[in-house]
Amino acid sequence: MPVPPIAYCNAVGTAVPAHDIHDAFIAWASARVEPRARAVFARMAARAGIDRRWSVLPGVDGASAVDAGGFYADASPGTAARMAVYAAEAPPLALAAVASLAERVDLAGVTHLVVASCTGFVAPGIDQILAARLGLDAGTERLLIGFMGCYAAVVALRSARHIVRSDPAARVLVVTVELSSLHLQEESAVEPLLAMLQFGDGAAAALVTADPHGIALGQPFAASLPDSAELIRWAITDTGFAMHLDGAVPARIGVALGEAAFAGRITGGADPAELFWAVHAGGRSILDAVQAALHLPPDALAPSRRVLADNGNMSSATLMFVLARLLADPPAARDGVALAFGPGLAAEGLALRFAP
């Protein structure tokens, strides 16, 4: 029986919108928090490890979306208004990421398009919109991965891997695009405001083929952590998608990774300290929990921490940004792991190996 080919992520392109909304959000949220809780919120915001987050939502005269005249200035917009912005803004941001990818690798002959997004809905789907705007052949096979959250990048890359292993001639364009800033909620409690503080907008694109350059996509793994389904969840409301990110998530991840069987499944039995790591930058405390539980060297998660600082958590696009950094500045180790967490609470990942 023939051996399936190895699938490689040949290159990754990324894109973010033009509007930095991090400081404006902190000012907006600080004004909403009860006075006795403001010191706690300020301390936690300062420790978040985030310098900038980006939004497709413009302000007026250089202000932000939460200032006078902005999208959130007067009242909490309805879900229909938010989805109208998604339909208008998600495709151009995704196309900017594809353009960035095209600067790194030849995109001729794309046979499959895999798109992941959980921050909006539109039909015809964003996969169809992108295929049309990119001028892809009408016979290009499409897959839309929706509402899976932060680990959807792993699912998209894993799907591309399966396609290439079944068809060595396949050239799979993988796109992740998220507009998290469309889902700001009217909250005054510290915990939900800190959850919203993590998220920004971004898009990434990758080409996955059997051509042996870039990062090889190895054995996938997936696991749901028991008794944790309520820790990360989205609710579709009349005013957008309301995210619940429980403060217990980092500790729960740390406990799971501290179990030898679970950690061994992720690392394939290798010493975690001898691998390179592409960990979804879900938040500083999550990265701290992964680093501590796996006893990683101090700089092992530097690419993830840099993505978090520059962009915040962009849901499914975040891991792709980490891979882009690793491709631009390869680590000393040849073997590694991609790891992401999301609703469930579930962990998804892939073994990685740099091409010789």
ZIJONOR-V697648 format. One record per residue. N is the residue number from 0. RES is the residue in one small letter. PSI is psi in whole degrees, 0 to 359 (NA if undefined). Layout:
# ZIJONOR-V697648
N_RES_PSI, N_RES_PSI
This chain:
# ZIJONOR-V697648
0_m_131, 1_p_145, 2_v_130, 3_p_148, 4_p_162, 5_i_136, 6_a_136, 7_y_137, 8_c_102, 9_n_324, 10_a_162, 11_v_134, 12_g_149, 13_t_161, 14_a_144, 15_v_157, 16_p_180, 17_a_347, 18_h_115, 19_d_119, 20_i_7, 21_h_306, 22_d_323, 23_a_321, 24_f_317, 25_i_318, 26_a_317, 27_w_312, 28_a_321, 29_s_324, 30_a_339, 31_r_333, 32_v_144, 33_e_141, 34_p_321, 35_r_344, 36_a_358, 37_r_323, 38_a_321, 39_v_314, 40_f_316, 41_a_318, 42_r_316, 43_m_322, 44_a_320, 45_a_333, 46_r_3, 47_a_342, 48_g_20, 49_i_128, 50_d_325, 51_r_148, 52_r_150, 53_w_149, 54_s_147, 55_v_348, 56_l_117, 57_p_160, 58_g_196, 59_v_131, 60_d_45, 61_g_357, 62_a_187, 63_s_179, 64_a_341, 65_v_358, 66_d_177, 67_a_130, 68_g_352, 69_g_176, 70_f_325, 71_y_15, 72_a_315, 73_d_314, 74_a_165, 75_s_114, 76_p_152, 77_g_165, 78_t_325, 79_a_317, 80_a_320, 81_r_320, 82_m_332, 83_a_321, 84_v_318, 85_y_312, 86_a_326, 87_a_325, 88_e_333, 89_a_315, 90_p_313, 91_p_323, 92_l_319, 93_a_319, 94_l_327, 95_a_322, 96_a_320, 97_v_321, 98_a_321, 99_s_319, 100_l_319, 101_a_339, 102_e_346, 103_r_337, 104_v_151, 105_d_124, 106_l_12, 107_a_144, 108_g_27, 109_v_129, 110_t_335, 111_h_145, 112_l_122, 113_v_122, 114_v_134, 115_a_133, 116_s_137, 117_c_7, 118_t_10, 119_g_162, 120_f_140, 121_v_146, 122_a_130, 123_p_150, 124_g_163, 125_i_334, 126_d_317, 127_q_320, 128_i_314, 129_l_317, 130_a_318, 131_a_315, 132_r_333, 133_l_352, 134_g_29, 135_l_152, 136_d_143, 137_a_339, 138_g_3, 139_t_128, 140_e_139, 141_r_148, 142_l_127, 143_l_120, 144_i_111, 145_g_143, 146_f_27, 147_m_350, 148_g_210, 149_c_331, 150_y_7, 151_a_334, 152_a_320, 153_v_316, 154_v_319, 155_a_314, 156_l_322, 157_r_319, 158_s_318, 159_a_320, 160_r_314, 161_h_320, 162_i_312, 163_v_322, 164_r_334, 165_s_340, 166_d_95, 167_p_340, 168_a_356, 169_a_143, 170_r_105, 171_v_120, 172_l_119, 173_v_127, 174_v_133, 175_t_133, 176_v_128, 177_e_134, 178_l_70, 179_s_333, 180_s_354, 181_l_355, 182_h_33, 183_l_136, 184_q_151, 185_e_92, 186_e_155, 187_s_352, 188_a_148, 189_v_314, 190_e_310, 191_p_328, 192_l_321, 193_l_326, 194_a_315, 195_m_330, 196_l_339, 197_q_334, 198_f_142, 199_g_181, 200_d_149, 201_g_164, 202_a_152, 203_a_155, 204_a_143, 205_a_152, 206_l_126, 207_v_122, 208_t_182, 209_a_1, 210_d_126, 211_p_66, 212_h_150, 213_g_223, 214_i_124, 215_a_136, 216_l_108, 217_g_210, 218_q_126, 219_p_161, 220_f_153, 221_a_142, 222_a_140, 223_s_131, 224_l_128, 225_p_150, 226_d_38, 227_s_12, 228_a_334, 229_e_359, 230_l_326, 231_i_122, 232_r_157, 233_w_142, 234_a_129, 235_i_115, 236_t_179, 237_d_348, 238_t_54, 239_g_191, 240_f_120, 241_a_118, 242_m_135, 243_h_118, 244_l_102, 245_d_142, 246_g_347, 247_a_354, 248_v_309, 249_p_316, 250_a_321, 251_r_320, 252_i_317, 253_g_319, 254_v_315, 255_a_314, 256_l_339, 257_g_348, 258_e_126, 259_a_319, 260_a_318, 261_f_313, 262_a_321, 263_g_327, 264_r_323, 265_i_319, 266_t_353, 267_g_22, 268_g_355, 269_a_161, 270_d_120, 271_p_327, 272_a_344, 273_e_3, 274_l_159, 275_f_154, 276_w_129, 277_a_91, 278_v_131, 279_h_127, 280_a_72, 281_g_343, 282_g_159, 283_r_317, 284_s_328, 285_i_316, 286_l_320, 287_d_319, 288_a_318, 289_v_314, 290_q_316, 291_a_315, 292_a_326, 293_l_2, 294_h_49, 295_l_153, 296_p_159, 297_p_326, 298_d_11, 299_a_328, 300_l_22, 301_a_317, 302_p_320, 303_s_318, 304_r_326, 305_r_320, 306_v_318, 307_l_316, 308_a_320, 309_d_338, 310_n_347, 311_g_196, 312_n_114, 313_m_31, 314_s_232, 315_s_336, 316_a_341, 317_t_312, 318_l_324, 319_m_323, 320_f_322, 321_v_317, 322_l_322, 323_a_320, 324_r_320, 325_l_321, 326_l_325, 327_a_331, 328_d_79, 329_p_141, 330_p_172, 331_a_322, 332_a_144, 333_r_327, 334_d_145, 335_g_188, 336_v_135, 337_a_132, 338_l_132, 339_a_153, 340_f_153, 341_g_195, 342_p_138, 343_g_302, 344_l_124, 345_a_152, 346_a_135, 347_e_147, 348_g_181, 349_l_145, 350_a_143, 351_l_152, 352_r_129, 353_f_139, 354_a_149, 355_p_NA
